[in-house]
Amino acid sequence: MSERRIGEVILDVKNISLRFGGVKALTDISFNVREHEVRAIIGPNGAGKSSMLNCINGVYSPQEGQITFRGKTFSHMNSRQVAEMGVARTFQNLALFKGMSVLDNIMSGRNLKMKSNLFQQAIRFGAAEREEGEHREFVEKIIDFLEIQAYRKTPVGRLPYGLQKRVDLGRALAMEPQVLLLDEPMAGMNVEEKRDMSRFILDVNDEYGTTIVLIEHDMGVVMDISDRVVVLDYGKKIGDGTPEAVRANPEVISAYLGAGH
């Protein structure tokens, strides 16, 4: 566990409320994320977990509340601002370029880091060529790290689902995020794939020092890899604390775990 290195609060979510028409997606949600920790958001389907991530990374603008990131407070931000500040996101439904190779998909995550313009990149001359070489080198390290060297030139659409999820993680890592938001990184995976992905998430946290916020349904995984867990139900917060404390919380048990767990 990365507990020994956990630092100060890096992300502070305060009193966030989000409505779509008359429907309340989130009601007065507050929690924080500390530097270097693995912070899980759990809850039944429709609890508001993805909506919460969408507020953090600027896809949705909440009607109330504010988010403080590294001491700067915002009532809302756009997605590009958030990315430039160092927050990356993977999605539940893979948004990869299926016809492009693994290498090119992960390279697309370097876009914000590129200083040369599109024309310079297209003709690949001088500084632009050097810059692309540096970015490619960075991406190759990610490919090694995620153990997908054998597939570097393979179109992503041909890969099994578990490996596509790994490429999605690689593309987010290519942005060199300080905070990585993972939306159900293990959905649809078998036991072995989940074990691999859990290991990579902990390695990203440990070796890159990346702070991780993840939504996950598999309670075994959450209990194994999280430092702290926040629990949502019908858009309200019903629990927040260590995995052990959350697992023992009667409100969480009745809302989410059920007697069978």
Residue pairs with C-beta under 8 A, 6 or more apart in sequence:
1 227
2 36
2 37
2 38
2 202
2 205
2 206
2 227
3 37
3 227
5 36
5 209
6 34
6 35
6 36
6 37
6 227
7 34
7 35
7 36
8 34
8 35
9 32
9 33
9 34
9 35
10 33
10 34
10 35
10 69
10 70
10 178
10 179
10 211
11 32
11 33
11 56
11 67
11 68
11 69
11 179
11 211
11 213
12 32
12 33
12 67
12 68
12 69
13 29
13 30
13 31
13 32
13 33
13 52
13 55
13 56
13 65
13 67
14 30
14 65
14 66
14 67
14 68
15 28
15 29
15 30
15 64
15 65
15 66
16 26
16 28
16 29
16 30
16 52
16 55
16 62
16 64
16 65
16 66
16 67
17 24
17 26
17 27
17 28
17 29
17 62
17 63
17 64
17 65
18 24
18 25
18 26
18 48
18 51
18 55
18 60
18 62
18 63
18 235
19 25
19 63
24 235
25 48
25 51
25 235
26 48
26 51
26 52
26 55
26 62
26 232
26 235
27 235
27 236
28 64
28 65
28 236
28 237
29 48
29 52
29 65
29 232
29 235
29 236
29 237
30 65
30 237
31 39
31 230
31 237
31 240
33 39
33 179
33 211
33 213
34 211
34 227
34 228
35 211
36 205
36 209
36 210
36 211
37 205
37 211
37 212
37 227
37 228
38 201
38 202
38 205
38 212
38 214
38 225
38 226
38 227
39 211
39 212
39 213
39 214
39 226
39 227
39 228
39 229
39 230
40 213
40 214
40 215
40 216
40 222
40 225
40 226
40 228
40 229
40 230
40 243
41 49
41 52
41 53
41 213
41 214
41 215
41 229
41 230
41 231
41 232
42 49
42 215
42 216
42 217
42 219
42 222
42 229
42 230
42 231
42 232
42 246
42 256
43 49
43 231
43 232
43 233
43 238
43 255
43 256
44 233
44 255
44 256
46 234
47 232
47 233
47 234
47 235
48 232
48 234
48 235
49 183
49 215
49 232
50 92
50 183
50 215
51 60
51 235
52 232
53 89
53 181
53 183
53 213
53 215
54 60
55 61
55 62
55 67
56 67
56 82
56 87
56 181
56 213
57 79
57 82
57 83
57 87
57 89
57 181
58 76
58 77
58 78
58 79
58 80
58 81
58 82
59 79
61 75
61 76
62 75
62 76
65 75
66 73
66 74
66 75
67 73
67 74
67 77
68 74
69 85
69 87
69 179
70 85
70 178
72 85
77 85
83 112
83 175
84 112
85 178
86 175
86 176
86 177
86 178
86 179
87 177
87 178
87 179
87 180
87 181
88 109
88 172
88 173
88 175
88 177
88 179
88 180
88 181
89 172
89 180
89 181
89 182
89 183
90 165
90 168
90 169
90 171
90 172
90 180
90 181
90 182
90 183
90 185
91 168
91 183
92 183
92 184
92 187
92 215
94 164
94 165
94 168
95 168
96 105
96 156
96 164
96 167
96 168
96 171
97 104
97 105
97 108
97 156
98 155
98 156
98 157
99 155
99 156
99 157
100 108
100 155
100 156
101 152
101 153
101 154
101 155
101 156
102 143
102 148
102 151
102 152
102 153
102 154
102 156
102 159
102 167
102 170
103 136
103 139
103 140
103 143
103 152
103 153
105 156
105 167
105 170
105 171
106 139
106 142
106 143
106 167
106 170
106 171
106 173
106 174
107 135
107 136
107 139
107 174
108 171
108 174
109 139
109 170
109 171
109 172
109 173
109 174
109 175
110 135
110 138
110 139
110 174
110 175
112 175
113 135
113 175
113 176
114 121
114 131
114 132
114 135
115 131
116 127
116 128
116 131
116 132
120 126
120 127
120 128
121 128
121 132
124 132
138 174
139 170
139 174
140 152
142 170
142 173
142 174
143 149
143 152
143 170
145 173
145 203
145 207
146 166
146 167
146 169
146 170
146 173
146 200
148 163
148 166
148 167
148 170
151 159
151 163
156 164
156 167
159 167
161 188
161 189
161 193
162 189
162 190
162 193
162 196
162 197
165 185
165 186
165 189
165 193
165 197
166 196
166 197
166 200
169 182
169 185
169 197
169 200
169 204
172 180
172 182
173 180
173 204
173 208
173 210
177 210
178 210
178 211
179 210
179 211
179 212
179 213
180 204
180 210
180 211
180 212
180 213
181 213
181 214
182 201
182 212
182 213
182 214
182 215
182 216
183 214
183 215
184 215
184 216
184 217
185 197
185 201
185 214
185 216
186 193
186 194
186 197
186 198
186 216
186 217
186 218
186 221
187 217
189 197
194 218
194 221
198 221
198 224
198 225
201 212
201 214
201 225
202 225
204 210
204 212
205 211
205 212
214 226
216 222
219 247
219 257
219 261
222 229
222 243
223 243
223 247
226 243
227 242
228 240
228 241
228 242
228 243
229 239
229 240
229 241
229 242
229 243
229 246
230 237
230 239
230 240
231 237
231 238
231 239
231 240
231 246
231 249
231 252
231 255
231 256
232 238
233 255
233 256
238 249
238 251
238 252
238 255
239 245
239 246
239 249
239 251
239 252
240 246
241 249
246 252
247 253
247 257
253 259
253 261
